[in-house]
Amino acid sequence: MPMLSKPSTKYRAFPQIDLPDRQWPNRQITSPPRWLSTDLRDGNQSIIDPMDAVKKNRFLDELIRIGVKEIEVGFPSAGTTEFDFISGLVKSGRIPDDVLVQVLTQSREDLIRTSFESLAGARAAIVHLYNAVSPAWRDIVFRMSKKEVRDIAIAGAKVMRDEAGARSDTDWHFQYSPETFSTAELDFSIEVCEAVMEVLTPTPDRPIILNLPATVEAATPNIYADQIEYFCRNLPNRESAVISLHTHNDRGTGVAAAELGIMAGADRVEGCLFGNGERTGNCCLVTVALNMYTQGVDPGLDFSDIDRVIETVEFCNDLPVHQRHPYGGELVFTAFSGSHQDAIKKGFEARGSQNDEGWRVPYLPIDPADLGRDYEAVIRVNSQSGKGGFAWVLEQDQGLKLPKKMQADFSRSVQEMADKFGRELNADDIWEAFKAAYHVKTENKHFQLVQYEESRAADGTRLFAGSIAVAGKEQSVSGRGNGLISSVVTTLEESFGLDLKIRDYTEHALGQGRDARAAAYLECESGGKVIWGCGIDEDVATASVRAVLSAANSAMAN
């Protein structure tokens, strides 16, 4: 079928909600909602190969471990596999006392009865009833009037009521969804929900859960928030209902819709870990929960070992978590841009020097350590990176804290390597480039320290005497200066004619304790060029000698 020349002509903008005094834009999320995971049902029906019992049990265990207290475990009337899994959970006693399992059923008598049968013997459970109510489903799918659709919901509610009454050993909770709520008339959704409530007679102490799904995202998230606020304002007996959200991600705004829906008055959020679900997916519970952390709200879910959660989800769904997925993606706590890297590095340095528990690190909305991530992965280096990136990697991997001007000098070597390799540079790459650039711990140097002794002359000057291998051949050398470094520089000048002027010197310990090594950095001038040297040794004095020889080797190379 040929495509229209202007595809936009077959679509219509979703109508605005008549709510001129809307309150949700001025509200903040100050406490977490109730959470319901639909991974074992909605998520499971959305993967190519549905989970077997082993995977379902592993997923269930992970959900319980992270603190999810309401879990939709399946659709028992879908077949024997689903029914047996749910029934097995009940009979095995695997459901903790503080966890409510939920099952889903269409509003058909036989399916509802099967759902109750699957939960026989449960301490407590939620039965979730649904039927679609929007015009497209009424007119195209069912070819029914509003009254006929409402009667389906009422009939299903009566079966739920009777089944629960006949199975009084279980603490039954009821949930009803006016499916396709996001594209239905608001007043009709309220009318159907009110009719269901009249059958099930909820109270503030025993509320019904009314799930208002964005079955298909049809508008911007603010429209969904308006729908939720309108519903909450106009639902009779609102105090006897828990308003639950089930957003999908067709427009890529499932998380935003859920957050605005909470602000609009909802009490509960349904979704899947990392957003698995039909089409473009369900609301991502991980993102909504961790977004709350960044606003100072404890979501009540434990993602302190997020890599373990990812491992479970990827194994059970046989789908990868995208590298850029919020919070969990492999690359979300990395920076390749040089300016980003420098800002992050300074942020961590500031945290180390200030007694402030507040999180203020540029470009990182949350502390990776709170999710069990390692800081080594925060900054990575490629051809787009600046000196802040490789400096951070050297500091984390080798303990070296390069002076600012030395970072600028070394950046040329890193850039050349990145351009040559055409890929990300890892810590080993950067260390090898540093050793080569400054002749640190490498063989075949022009000047190689063999051994030396330092002594003080009667006039207070220092005497350097020892052996230096020059192009592989050992030579005895000596020189005098005001200090150890100047005596080594004098030795190189008198013995080899090398002109080396010292401009700056810094040093620091590598690590802590008695066995800590030392690193020394030397900025020199030779032949009108700035030359840098670095020395590393267990002894700080020897590290400074090695730094002079490092600079001398660089001068010879130039």
ZAPA-52371 format. One line per 2 residues: for each residue x negated, y negated, z of C-alpha. Coordinates in Angstrom, 3 decimals. Layout:
N
X/Y/Z ~ ...
REM end
This chain:
558
0.000/0.000/0.000 ~ -1.592/-3.318/-1.025
-2.435/-5.754/1.732 ~ -0.501/-9.019/1.891
-2.466/-12.031/0.733 ~ -1.738/-13.602/4.129
-1.328/-10.834/6.723 ~ -0.432/-13.386/9.406
2.946/-13.954/7.762 ~ 4.289/-10.610/9.041
3.546/-11.391/12.699 ~ 5.407/-13.621/15.130
4.017/-15.429/18.140 ~ 5.278/-13.988/21.424
7.792/-16.394/22.993 ~ 6.838/-18.460/26.014
8.434/-17.703/29.390 ~ 10.772/-20.358/30.749
8.961/-20.958/34.022 ~ 8.117/-24.664/34.266
7.315/-24.501/37.987 ~ 5.056/-21.451/37.760
2.903/-21.044/40.879 ~ 0.304/-18.451/39.914
-2.215/-20.869/38.294 ~ -2.825/-22.473/41.683
-3.331/-19.220/43.583 ~ -6.492/-17.297/44.399
-7.007/-13.598/44.975 ~ -7.871/-13.373/48.654
-7.224/-9.684/49.366 ~ -7.390/-6.485/47.310
-4.309/-4.841/45.815 ~ -3.366/-1.229/46.266
-5.262/0.793/43.681 ~ -3.914/3.674/41.592
-6.182/5.676/39.308 ~ -4.553/7.093/36.196
-7.759/8.777/34.983 ~ -6.373/12.299/35.414
-3.196/11.507/33.508 ~ -3.262/8.471/31.223
-7.024/8.729/30.813 ~ -6.908/12.477/30.271
-4.298/12.281/27.515 ~ -6.476/9.750/25.686
-9.632/11.821/25.152 ~ -10.318/14.170/22.269
-10.736/17.251/24.446 ~ -8.608/16.996/27.613
-10.353/17.848/30.859 ~ -10.297/21.406/32.115
-9.779/22.244/35.791 ~ -13.504/21.968/36.575
-13.727/18.454/35.181 ~ -10.447/17.381/36.744
-11.573/18.552/40.157 ~ -14.912/16.785/39.810
-13.172/13.585/38.757 ~ -10.714/13.864/41.630
-13.549/14.308/44.118 ~ -15.287/11.200/42.779
-12.102/9.127/43.020 ~ -11.643/10.219/46.614
-15.304/9.488/47.402 ~ -15.111/5.902/46.179
-11.974/5.302/48.217 ~ -9.021/5.449/45.807
-5.969/6.246/47.929 ~ -3.360/6.718/45.183
-4.125/9.017/42.269 ~ -1.859/10.007/39.387
-2.939/13.616/38.958 ~ -0.960/14.615/35.906
2.206/15.186/33.906 ~ 3.424/18.533/35.294
6.123/19.064/32.676 ~ 3.572/18.743/29.840
2.628/22.428/30.107 ~ 1.386/25.263/32.259
-2.164/23.902/32.526 ~ -0.994/20.613/34.021
1.577/22.257/36.282 ~ -0.883/24.823/37.639
-3.566/22.221/38.314 ~ -1.190/20.036/40.324
0.374/22.965/42.156 ~ -3.115/24.306/42.902
-4.160/21.011/44.471 ~ -1.233/21.209/46.852
-1.640/24.868/47.748 ~ -5.401/24.634/48.248
-5.101/21.767/50.696 ~ -7.628/19.688/48.731
-5.639/16.468/49.032 ~ -6.845/14.379/51.997
-4.179/13.158/54.403 ~ -4.869/9.531/53.527
-4.487/10.086/49.754 ~ -1.172/10.006/47.893
-1.021/11.982/44.669 ~ 1.392/10.900/41.981
2.964/12.710/39.035 ~ 4.617/11.226/35.973
7.869/12.261/34.334 ~ 10.189/10.992/31.654
13.771/10.374/32.706 ~ 15.074/13.824/31.800
16.632/16.147/34.347 ~ 14.610/19.268/33.492
11.314/17.360/33.449 ~ 12.057/15.681/36.762
12.875/18.992/38.435 ~ 9.650/20.522/37.089
7.724/17.587/38.525 ~ 9.147/18.146/41.995
8.455/21.874/41.739 ~ 4.772/21.209/40.991
4.497/19.329/44.296 ~ 6.280/21.939/46.425
4.691/22.025/49.876 ~ 2.904/18.674/49.579
2.619/16.586/52.717 ~ 3.438/13.418/50.732
3.636/12.489/47.064 ~ 4.846/9.888/44.572
7.126/10.845/41.684 ~ 6.858/8.335/38.856
9.889/8.034/36.561 ~ 9.904/6.039/33.348
11.876/5.223/30.238 ~ 11.259/2.603/27.557
13.517/-0.453/27.606 ~ 12.279/-2.921/24.950
14.166/-3.815/21.754 ~ 11.777/-2.028/19.377
12.200/1.248/21.274 ~ 15.954/0.796/21.730
16.544/-0.082/18.084 ~ 13.927/1.990/16.236
12.947/4.934/18.425 ~ 16.122/5.721/20.401
18.818/3.829/18.476 ~ 20.575/3.121/21.741
22.351/0.165/23.307 ~ 21.155/-1.576/26.448
23.807/0.244/28.455 ~ 22.682/3.631/27.167
19.053/2.875/28.056 ~ 20.051/1.672/31.526
22.137/4.808/32.042 ~ 19.079/6.979/31.272
17.205/5.276/34.082 ~ 20.121/5.615/36.479
20.596/9.316/35.668 ~ 16.913/10.006/36.263
16.968/8.133/39.565 ~ 19.895/10.256/40.751
18.007/13.470/39.975 ~ 14.975/12.144/41.877
17.152/11.280/44.850 ~ 18.778/14.709/44.910
15.529/16.637/44.429 ~ 13.879/14.712/47.236
16.853/15.333/49.494 ~ 16.644/19.051/48.867
12.885/19.104/49.655 ~ 12.819/17.202/52.914
9.529/18.734/54.128 ~ 7.641/16.323/51.853
7.329/12.575/52.427 ~ 8.580/11.443/49.013
7.837/8.071/47.470 ~ 9.460/6.843/44.267
8.049/4.841/41.372 ~ 9.959/3.565/38.387
8.559/1.996/35.210 ~ 10.646/0.050/32.717
8.233/1.267/30.043 ~ 7.289/-1.329/27.395
8.042/-4.057/29.947 ~ 5.633/-6.487/28.261
7.772/-6.641/25.107 ~ 11.210/-6.340/26.729
13.668/-9.021/27.792 ~ 12.837/-9.974/31.381
16.419/-10.136/32.569 ~ 17.149/-6.696/31.134
14.064/-5.214/32.844 ~ 15.292/-6.688/36.116
18.778/-5.315/35.469 ~ 17.470/-1.772/34.904
15.167/-1.884/37.946 ~ 18.001/-3.201/40.114
20.207/-0.308/38.956 ~ 17.498/2.221/39.877
17.054/0.581/43.280 ~ 20.774/0.863/43.957
20.496/4.635/43.501 ~ 17.309/5.146/45.519
18.164/2.574/48.243 ~ 14.645/1.406/49.146
14.016/-0.691/52.234 ~ 11.116/-2.929/53.314
9.837/0.000/55.386 ~ 10.376/2.496/52.545
9.841/0.420/49.373 ~ 10.121/1.617/45.806
7.149/1.057/43.489 ~ 8.178/-0.842/40.373
5.504/-0.568/37.729 ~ 5.609/-3.325/35.095
3.387/-2.098/32.269 ~ 1.829/-4.107/29.499
2.294/-0.968/27.432 ~ 1.076/-2.926/24.449
-0.622/-6.274/24.907 ~ 1.502/-8.645/22.875
0.437/-12.039/24.200 ~ -2.230/-13.883/26.128
-2.709/-12.931/29.807 ~ -0.970/-16.069/31.066
2.265/-14.875/29.432 ~ 2.018/-11.565/31.294
1.434/-13.482/34.529 ~ 4.544/-15.546/33.819
6.501/-12.322/33.280 ~ 5.319/-10.939/36.613
6.098/-14.122/38.535 ~ 9.535/-14.404/36.900
10.283/-10.780/37.762 ~ 9.150/-11.189/41.383
11.216/-14.336/41.820 ~ 14.401/-12.922/40.339
14.421/-9.286/41.486 ~ 17.120/-8.748/44.114
15.811/-7.132/47.296 ~ 12.242/-8.012/46.320
10.999/-7.231/49.836 ~ 11.897/-3.566/49.244
9.679/-3.221/46.155 ~ 5.956/-2.851/45.562
5.152/-4.509/42.238 ~ 2.561/-2.534/40.328
0.639/-3.498/37.168 ~ -0.410/-1.184/34.353
-2.172/-3.245/31.705 ~ -3.589/-2.024/28.422
-6.384/-3.602/26.449 ~ -5.023/-4.060/22.916
-6.069/-7.725/22.873 ~ -9.173/-7.092/24.988
-7.643/-8.857/27.987 ~ -6.399/-5.989/30.168
-8.572/-7.019/33.108 ~ -7.614/-10.684/32.812
-3.916/-9.776/32.651 ~ -4.241/-7.661/35.800
-6.047/-10.427/37.687 ~ -3.489/-13.046/36.712
-0.712/-10.565/37.508 ~ -2.055/-10.226/41.061
-2.050/-14.014/41.353 ~ 1.553/-13.964/40.104
2.678/-11.771/43.005 ~ 1.873/-8.142/42.176
0.823/-5.757/44.946 ~ -0.809/-2.864/43.099
-3.068/-2.260/40.087 ~ -3.140/0.883/37.970
-5.986/1.745/35.655 ~ -8.930/3.976/34.812
-12.588/3.879/35.756 ~ -14.398/1.997/32.983
-11.132/1.458/31.119 ~ -10.556/4.776/29.369
-7.033/5.039/27.961 ~ -4.819/4.935/24.887
-6.002/2.905/21.889 ~ -8.414/0.267/23.251
-7.973/1.538/26.791 ~ -6.378/0.817/30.139
-7.343/-1.803/32.673 ~ -10.833/-1.083/34.036
-10.582/-0.580/37.783 ~ -14.347/-0.958/38.200
-14.325/-4.411/36.615 ~ -11.299/-5.708/38.512
-12.690/-4.411/41.810 ~ -16.223/-5.769/41.356
-14.902/-9.083/40.074 ~ -13.394/-9.414/43.552
-16.805/-8.876/45.156 ~ -18.154/-11.870/43.232
-15.396/-13.997/44.788 ~ -16.128/-12.885/48.329
-13.275/-10.350/48.511 ~ -13.929/-6.748/49.542
-11.989/-4.575/47.056 ~ -11.985/-1.584/49.393
-13.607/0.643/46.747 ~ -17.181/1.912/47.015
-19.318/1.424/43.901 ~ -22.624/1.298/45.779
-23.846/4.224/43.642 ~ -22.422/3.155/40.316
-24.713/5.428/38.312 ~ -23.176/8.451/40.026
-19.704/7.194/39.080 ~ -20.825/6.691/35.481
-22.323/10.184/35.357 ~ -19.023/11.681/36.492
-16.914/9.645/34.085 ~ -19.139/10.380/31.099
-19.236/14.092/31.905 ~ -15.496/14.431/32.439
-14.343/12.226/29.556 ~ -17.149/13.173/27.199
-17.292/9.482/26.308 ~ -20.187/7.082/26.981
-19.895/3.983/29.123 ~ -20.907/1.198/26.783
-24.290/-0.406/27.428 ~ -22.609/-3.797/27.728
-19.698/-2.696/29.888 ~ -19.302/-5.100/32.841
-21.307/-4.051/35.900 ~ -21.858/-0.439/34.829
-23.503/-0.798/31.416 ~ -27.176/0.053/31.080
-28.040/-3.449/29.862 ~ -25.834/-5.666/32.031
-28.580/-6.434/34.555 ~ -31.274/-7.042/31.959
-32.452/-10.188/30.235 ~ -34.410/-10.422/26.994
-34.322/-14.189/26.467 ~ -37.394/-15.887/27.874
-35.434/-18.710/29.529 ~ -33.061/-16.201/31.124
-35.948/-14.116/32.386 ~ -37.668/-17.116/33.894
-34.501/-18.222/35.678 ~ -33.856/-14.741/37.081
-37.458/-14.430/38.248 ~ -37.243/-17.774/40.050
-33.924/-16.734/41.586 ~ -35.432/-13.619/43.130
-38.463/-15.576/44.325 ~ -36.179/-18.112/45.994
-34.266/-15.352/47.759 ~ -37.518/-14.005/49.119
-38.529/-17.357/50.576 ~ -35.168/-18.505/51.966
-33.145/-17.191/54.870 ~ -29.844/-17.305/52.982
-27.562/-14.297/52.632 ~ -25.549/-15.995/49.886
-26.163/-14.625/46.383 ~ -27.538/-17.276/44.012
-29.591/-15.697/41.254 ~ -29.094/-17.249/37.801
-27.454/-15.046/35.164 ~ -26.642/-12.269/37.659
-23.082/-12.575/39.013 ~ -23.655/-9.716/41.445
-26.683/-8.243/43.199 ~ -27.678/-5.090/41.282
-28.761/-3.541/44.579 ~ -25.136/-3.617/45.751
-24.412/-1.114/42.985 ~ -27.445/1.049/43.663
-29.373/-0.346/40.723 ~ -33.146/-0.891/40.716
-34.581/-4.356/40.241 ~ -37.189/-2.949/37.847
-34.537/-2.908/35.167 ~ -33.519/-6.536/35.621
-35.956/-8.025/33.107 ~ -37.096/-6.375/29.910
-39.358/-7.683/27.157 ~ -39.105/-7.864/23.376
-40.053/-10.366/20.681 ~ -37.413/-12.802/21.958
-38.791/-12.860/25.477 ~ -40.812/-15.562/27.164
-43.566/-15.577/29.722 ~ -41.132/-15.164/32.605
-40.215/-11.704/31.394 ~ -43.595/-10.037/31.132
-44.775/-11.858/34.269 ~ -41.903/-10.297/36.199
-42.666/-6.849/34.772 ~ -46.356/-7.143/35.717
-45.426/-8.274/39.214 ~ -42.958/-5.438/39.742
-45.062/-2.728/38.099 ~ -48.619/-3.748/39.048
-48.172/-6.338/41.790 ~ -49.899/-9.052/39.746
-48.678/-12.618/40.247 ~ -50.161/-14.447/37.290
-50.763/-18.197/37.577 ~ -48.400/-20.216/35.369
-51.109/-21.274/32.937 ~ -52.369/-17.702/32.668
-48.840/-16.560/31.828 ~ -48.884/-18.976/28.882
-52.260/-17.627/27.792 ~ -51.162/-13.982/28.006
-47.864/-14.668/26.229 ~ -49.721/-14.755/22.906
-50.929/-11.180/23.399 ~ -47.443/-10.007/24.349
-45.889/-11.746/21.359 ~ -48.420/-10.164/18.995
-47.702/-6.714/20.413 ~ -43.926/-7.224/20.232
-44.147/-8.390/16.626 ~ -46.398/-5.455/15.769
-44.212/-2.790/17.400 ~ -40.863/-4.365/16.493
-39.198/-2.952/19.617 ~ -38.723/-3.524/23.303
-41.967/-3.422/25.268 ~ -41.999/-1.258/28.372
-44.109/-1.706/31.493 ~ -46.877/0.538/30.156
-47.077/-1.491/26.930 ~ -47.431/-4.742/28.847
-50.039/-3.334/31.209 ~ -52.132/-2.006/28.330
-51.928/-5.397/26.610 ~ -53.015/-7.148/29.801
-55.964/-4.827/30.328 ~ -57.084/-5.313/26.755
-56.693/-9.098/26.831 ~ -58.686/-9.561/30.052
-60.941/-6.503/29.976 ~ -59.466/-5.068/33.163
-60.121/-1.404/33.913 ~ -61.250/-0.752/30.350
-64.327/0.969/28.937 ~ -66.837/-0.387/26.432
-66.905/-3.898/27.883 ~ -69.787/-6.168/26.954
-70.383/-6.962/30.639 ~ -69.633/-4.144/33.102
-70.311/-4.449/36.838 ~ -72.337/-1.541/38.169
-73.213/-2.677/41.702 ~ -74.184/-5.855/43.527
-75.199/-7.324/46.854 ~ -74.509/-10.785/48.173
-76.777/-12.560/50.666 ~ -77.138/-16.031/52.120
-80.376/-17.960/51.610 ~ -82.019/-20.152/54.262
-80.664/-23.292/52.580 ~ -77.071/-21.971/52.809
-76.719/-21.020/49.161 ~ -75.499/-17.605/48.083
-77.621/-15.067/46.241 ~ -76.073/-12.579/43.859
-78.258/-9.560/42.988 ~ -77.255/-6.347/41.310
-76.875/-4.400/38.084 ~ -74.693/-5.233/35.127
-74.300/-2.981/32.131 ~ -74.604/-5.041/28.980
-73.312/-3.294/25.892 ~ -73.754/-0.025/27.793
-77.279/-0.664/29.076 ~ -77.863/-1.444/32.731
-79.850/-4.566/33.609 ~ -80.950/-5.897/36.970
-79.849/-9.500/37.397 ~ -79.709/-12.179/40.066
-78.605/-15.750/40.512 ~ -78.049/-18.439/43.114
-75.062/-20.709/43.745 ~ -72.997/-22.522/46.337
-70.705/-19.518/46.665 ~ -70.316/-16.013/45.356
-68.470/-17.031/42.191 ~ -70.923/-19.802/41.314
-73.846/-17.431/41.907 ~ -72.370/-14.958/39.417
-71.783/-17.755/36.881 ~ -75.438/-18.861/37.347
-76.581/-15.274/36.833 ~ -74.715/-15.055/33.509
-76.122/-18.385/32.373 ~ -79.739/-17.666/33.327
-79.788/-14.021/32.255 ~ -77.658/-14.173/29.086
-77.343/-17.839/28.164 ~ -73.576/-17.779/28.668
-71.999/-21.195/29.249 ~ -69.052/-20.738/31.643
-67.495/-23.579/33.637 ~ -65.005/-22.799/36.421
-61.762/-24.832/36.335 ~ -59.512/-22.986/38.813
-59.442/-19.891/41.011 ~ -56.605/-18.046/42.793
-56.302/-14.728/44.550 ~ -53.702/-12.641/46.369
-53.295/-9.272/48.019 ~ -51.779/-6.369/46.101
-49.464/-4.844/48.657 ~ -49.713/-4.849/52.424
-51.689/-3.095/55.109 ~ -55.303/-2.099/55.594
-55.563/-0.420/52.202 ~ -54.169/-3.336/50.190
-56.179/-4.262/47.114 ~ -56.828/-7.778/45.869
-56.364/-9.561/42.553 ~ -58.398/-12.629/41.545
-57.703/-14.990/38.623 ~ -60.213/-17.379/37.110
-59.592/-20.226/34.679 ~ -62.798/-21.173/32.879
-64.030/-23.210/29.973 ~ -66.531/-21.871/27.447
-67.493/-23.439/24.158 ~ -64.677/-25.951/24.478
-62.052/-23.215/24.908 ~ -60.067/-22.228/27.974
-60.867/-18.681/29.027 ~ -59.055/-16.605/31.648
-60.387/-13.734/33.686 ~ -58.819/-11.277/36.112
-60.444/-8.936/38.595 ~ -58.833/-6.188/40.682
-60.580/-4.352/43.482 ~ -60.156/-2.980/47.001
-62.448/-5.795/48.159 ~ -61.454/-9.415/47.522
-65.083/-10.505/46.980 ~ -65.636/-7.795/44.382
-62.322/-8.730/42.744 ~ -63.653/-12.286/42.294
-66.915/-10.939/40.750 ~ -64.895/-8.829/38.351
-62.790/-11.899/37.453 ~ -65.940/-13.785/36.420
-67.104/-10.865/34.268 ~ -63.599/-10.586/32.797
-63.804/-14.229/31.707 ~ -67.334/-13.643/30.388
-66.113/-10.726/28.275 ~ -63.321/-12.912/26.893
-65.860/-15.631/26.069 ~ -68.008/-13.096/24.209
-64.954/-11.801/22.318 ~ -64.160/-15.332/21.152
REM end
